[in-house]
Amino acid sequence: MDVLPWSIVKVSPISVKEVAIVKLSEAPARDNPVSDMLVDSFGRRHTYLRISLTERCNLRCMYCMPAEGVELTPNPQLLSQNEIPTIRKDIEEICSQLSSLKGLKTLAITTNGITLARKLPKLKECGLSSVNISLDTLVPAKFEFMTRRKGHERVMESIHTAIDLGYNPVKVNCVVMRGFNDDEICDFVEMTRDKPINIRFIEFMPFDGNVWNVKKLVPYAEMLDRVVKQFTSLKRLQDHPTETAKNFTIDGHCGTVSFITSMTKNFCAGCNRLRLLADGNFKVSLRDPLRSGVDDHELGEIIGAAVKRKKASHAGMFDIAKTANRPMIHIGG
């Protein structure tokens, strides 16, 4: 896959639902031209690839996966390490291979953090540079209620270990749900006072296959209003055109605060992201062509055709909410 000029990759540790992201350099087009196959019909230059390494997860978060779990894709249908890595005990080797890609800018992971802490030293040696850790509450009892599992202290350990080891950035992803954790928004923001972390509040996406519904959505404007009332020096940063988050700083704080407004203010116009699922689907499946022995040129044509079919934006807020029988775990992180 060296023919693709990717420059960010994202992965996560064993026994945790894993996502890998590959990102191209953000340099101007004249300095770092992007292959035509990565430019869609709307002129968007795709420099960011999100690779879902597995559908498996050791938590059962209510908004993501039913308590009984979901039917998983059979292993033979998942991509192997030589095709695109899937979750396995050789996560360090996977990171080493990804970090060796020519022109790679960042190698990152998204994870629930349950088993991350002990792996972080070795992963750093293997080229991992940043981590995104999911944490929806600072209260252990609420964590156990939401995830249907124990492990809050292990997630906190992973966050602190990542900071101590110098990972940059360390992002904490918090899905905000009315009546569950919306009262903790300012508590999360307070974490940025002494810690160089990026707290990212994510609007809840009320898929029909989940226990929750649209009434649980706390809009970006409401979250922002709550933060501003307590942290009056909150200032908006100048975001890159392809940035998915709205980023802020607070005077005297080491870290930053961000909002991902997937539901109320989409960021599709500047979207530079592509997604490859654990079973090889990239709008079209890459698994079968890879196994049939296509060369890099043919594979590039398949990818280019998929990019050209990309839509201008995702469905509207309430259309997304009506998506039936689609647990979030199947989306890929």
C-alpha positions in Angstrom: 0.0 0.0 0.0 3.0 2.3 -0.3 1.5 3.8 -3.4 -1.0 5.7 -1.3 0.5 8.9 0.2 -1.1 8.5 3.6 0.2 10.5 6.5 -2.0 9.6 9.6 -2.9 6.2 10.9 -5.0 5.4 13.9 -5.1 2.1 15.8 -5.9 0.7 19.2 -4.9 -2.1 21.6 -5.9 -5.8 21.8 -9.3 -6.7 23.2 -10.6 -3.3 22.5 -12.6 -2.1 19.5 -9.9 -0.8 17.4 -9.7 2.0 14.8 -6.7 3.0 12.7 -6.4 6.3 11.0 -4.0 7.3 8.2 -3.6 11.0 7.4 -1.8 12.8 4.6 0.4 15.8 5.2 -1.5 19.0 5.6 1.0 20.9 3.5 -0.3 23.1 0.7 -1.2 21.3 -2.5 1.8 22.7 -4.4 4.2 21.3 -1.8 2.4 18.0 -1.2 0.1 17.2 -4.2 -2.6 14.6 -3.5 -3.2 11.9 -6.1 -6.2 12.6 -8.3 -7.8 9.4 -7.0 -8.0 10.9 -3.6 -9.9 14.0 -4.8 -13.7 13.6 -4.9 -16.3 15.2 -7.2 -16.6 18.1 -4.8 -12.9 18.9 -4.9 -12.1 17.6 -1.4 -8.6 16.2 -0.9 -8.7 13.1 1.2 -5.7 13.0 3.5 -7.1 11.0 6.4 -7.9 7.3 6.4 -9.7 5.7 9.4 -9.2 2.0 9.5 -11.4 -0.1 11.7 -9.3 -3.0 12.9 -12.1 -4.9 14.6 -15.7 -5.0 15.5 -14.9 -6.6 18.8 -15.1 -4.7 22.1 -14.7 -5.6 25.8 -17.4 -3.1 26.9 -21.1 -2.9 26.2 -21.8 0.8 26.2 -25.6 1.3 26.0 -25.4 3.8 23.1 -23.1 1.6 21.1 -23.8 -2.1 21.5 -26.7 -4.2 22.9 -26.1 -6.0 26.2 -26.0 -9.3 24.4 -23.5 -8.1 21.9 -23.9 -8.2 18.1 -23.3 -10.7 15.4 -19.7 -10.3 14.4 -18.2 -10.7 10.9 -16.6 -14.2 10.6 -12.8 -14.1 10.9 -12.1 -15.3 7.3 -14.0 -12.2 6.1 -11.8 -9.8 8.0 -8.7 -8.4 6.5 -5.4 -10.0 7.5 -2.3 -8.1 8.7 -0.8 -8.2 5.2 -4.0 -6.7 3.7 -4.9 -4.2 6.4 -4.4 -5.1 10.0 -7.1 -6.5 12.2 -7.1 -6.7 16.0 -4.5 -9.2 17.2 -1.8 -9.7 19.7 0.7 -8.3 17.3 -0.6 -4.8 17.7 3.0 -3.5 18.2 4.1 -5.0 14.9 1.1 -3.5 13.2 2.1 -0.1 14.5 5.7 -0.6 13.4 4.5 -1.4 9.8 2.2 1.6 9.7 4.7 4.0 11.1 7.2 3.1 8.4 4.9 4.3 5.6 6.6 7.0 3.6 5.3 10.5 4.3 3.3 9.4 7.4 2.6 12.4 9.6 0.8 10.9 12.6 0.1 7.4 13.9 -2.8 7.5 16.4 -5.2 5.1 18.1 -8.8 5.3 19.3 -9.6 3.0 22.2 -11.7 2.6 25.3 -8.4 2.5 27.3 -9.2 -0.6 29.3 -6.0 -2.5 28.4 -4.0 0.5 27.0 -1.8 1.6 29.9 0.6 -1.4 29.9 1.0 -1.3 26.1 1.8 2.4 25.8 5.6 2.2 26.4 6.1 -0.4 23.7 3.6 1.2 21.3 5.5 4.5 21.6 8.7 2.7 20.6 6.8 1.3 17.6 5.9 4.8 16.3 2.6 5.5 17.9 2.4 9.3 18.5 -1.1 10.1 19.8 -4.1 8.5 21.5 -7.9 9.1 21.6 -9.4 7.5 24.7 -13.2 7.2 25.1 -14.5 8.2 28.6 -18.1 9.4 29.1 -18.1 9.9 32.8 -15.7 10.7 35.7 -17.9 8.7 38.2 -17.0 5.0 38.5 -20.6 3.9 39.3 -21.9 5.7 36.2 -19.2 4.2 34.1 -20.2 0.7 35.2 -23.8 1.5 34.5 -23.1 2.8 31.0 -20.6 0.2 29.9 -22.1 -2.7 31.8 -18.5 -3.5 32.8 -16.0 -2.4 35.5 -12.8 -0.6 34.5 -13.1 3.1 35.2 -9.8 3.2 37.1 -8.0 1.4 34.3 -9.2 4.0 31.7 -8.0 6.8 34.0 -4.7 5.1 34.4 -4.3 4.9 30.6 -5.0 8.6 30.3 -2.4 9.5 32.9 0.2 7.1 31.5 -0.2 8.5 28.0 0.4 12.0 29.3 3.4 10.9 31.4 4.9 9.2 28.4 4.6 12.3 26.3 2.0 11.2 23.8 0.8 14.3 21.9 -2.0 14.9 21.7 -3.8 12.9 24.3 -7.5 13.3 23.5 -10.4 12.2 25.7 -13.7 11.6 23.8 -16.9 12.2 25.8 -20.3 11.4 24.2 -22.7 13.8 26.1 -26.1 12.4 26.9 -28.9 14.4 28.6 -29.8 13.0 32.0 -26.6 10.9 32.2 -23.4 12.9 32.0 -24.4 16.4 30.9 -24.0 17.5 34.5 -20.2 16.6 34.2 -19.3 18.8 31.3 -17.6 21.4 33.4 -15.9 18.7 35.5 -14.3 17.3 32.3 -13.3 20.9 31.3 -11.6 21.3 34.7 -9.3 18.4 33.8 -7.6 20.7 31.2 -6.4 23.1 33.9 -3.4 21.1 34.9 -3.2 18.4 32.2 -2.1 18.9 28.6 -5.1 17.0 27.2 -7.8 17.7 24.7 -11.3 17.1 26.1 -13.7 16.5 23.2 -17.4 16.6 23.7 -19.3 14.6 21.1 -22.9 15.1 20.3 -24.9 11.9 20.9 -26.0 10.2 17.7 -29.4 8.6 18.4 -29.5 5.6 16.1 -32.7 3.6 16.2 -30.8 0.5 17.1 -29.7 2.0 20.4 -31.5 2.1 23.7 -31.4 5.9 23.7 -33.4 8.4 21.5 -33.1 11.9 20.2 -34.2 13.4 23.5 -30.8 12.4 24.9 -29.1 14.8 22.5 -27.4 17.8 24.1 -26.7 20.3 21.2 -23.4 22.0 20.8 -24.8 25.4 21.5 -26.1 24.2 24.9 -22.9 22.6 25.8 -20.9 25.7 24.9 -23.2 27.9 26.9 -22.6 25.8 30.0 -18.9 25.9 29.6 -18.8 29.7 29.0 -20.8 30.4 32.1 -18.1 28.8 34.3 -15.0 29.4 32.2 -15.5 33.0 31.0 -12.1 33.2 29.2 -13.0 30.4 26.7 -11.6 31.4 23.3 -12.2 29.8 19.9 -9.1 28.7 18.0 -8.6 29.0 14.3 -9.4 25.6 13.0 -7.9 23.9 9.9 -10.5 23.7 7.0 -10.6 19.9 7.4 -10.9 19.9 11.2 -13.9 18.0 12.5 -13.9 19.6 15.9 -14.5 23.2 17.1 -11.5 23.9 19.3 -11.2 26.3 22.3 -8.6 27.3 24.9 -9.1 28.7 28.4 -6.7 31.2 30.0 -4.4 29.5 32.5 -5.3 25.9 31.3 -2.7 23.5 30.0 -5.2 21.6 27.8 -7.9 22.4 25.3 -11.6 21.8 24.8 -13.3 20.7 21.6 -16.8 20.0 20.4 -17.7 17.6 17.7 -21.1 18.6 16.3 -22.0 15.6 14.2 -25.7 16.2 14.6 -26.4 19.9 14.7 -23.6 21.5 12.7 -22.1 19.0 10.2 -18.5 19.6 9.0 -18.9 17.8 5.7 -17.9 20.7 3.4 -14.2 20.3 4.4 -14.3 16.5 5.0 -10.9 14.9 4.1 -11.7 11.5 5.7 -12.2 8.1 4.3 -13.1 4.9 6.2 -12.0 1.4 5.8 -14.0 -1.2 7.8 -12.5 -4.3 9.4 -14.1 -6.5 6.7 -12.4 -4.6 4.0 -15.4 -2.5 2.9 -14.5 1.0 1.6 -17.9 1.7 0.1 -16.7 -1.1 -2.1 -14.9 -4.2 -0.7 -11.1 -4.2 -1.0 -10.9 -7.6 0.6 -11.8 -9.7 -2.5 -9.6 -7.7 -4.9 -6.7 -8.0 -2.5 -7.2 -11.7 -2.3 -7.6 -12.1 -6.0 -4.1 -10.6 -6.5 -4.8 -7.2 -8.1 -1.8 -5.0 -8.5 -1.4 -1.6 -6.9 -2.6 0.3 -10.0 -5.8 -1.7 -10.1 -6.4 -1.3 -6.4 -5.8 2.5 -6.8 -8.5 2.6 -9.5 -11.0 0.8 -7.2 -10.2 3.3 -4.4 -10.5 6.3 -6.7 -13.9 5.2 -8.0 -15.1 4.9 -4.4 -13.8 8.4 -3.5 -15.6 9.9 -6.5 -18.9 8.4 -5.3 -18.6 10.1 -1.9 -21.6 12.3 -1.1 -21.5 16.0 -0.3 -22.7 15.4 3.3 -24.2 12.8 5.6 -28.0 12.5 6.1 -29.8 15.1 8.1 -30.1 14.9 11.9 -33.4 13.2 12.0 -32.7 10.9 9.0 -29.7 9.6 10.9 -31.8 9.2 14.0 -34.1 6.9 12.1 -31.3 4.5 10.9 -32.8 1.2 11.9 -31.1 -1.9 13.4 -27.6 -0.3 13.1 -25.7 -0.5 16.4 -22.9 2.1 16.5 -20.4 -0.7 17.0 -20.8 -1.6 13.4 -19.9 1.9 12.2 -16.2 1.4 13.1 -15.4 3.9 15.7 
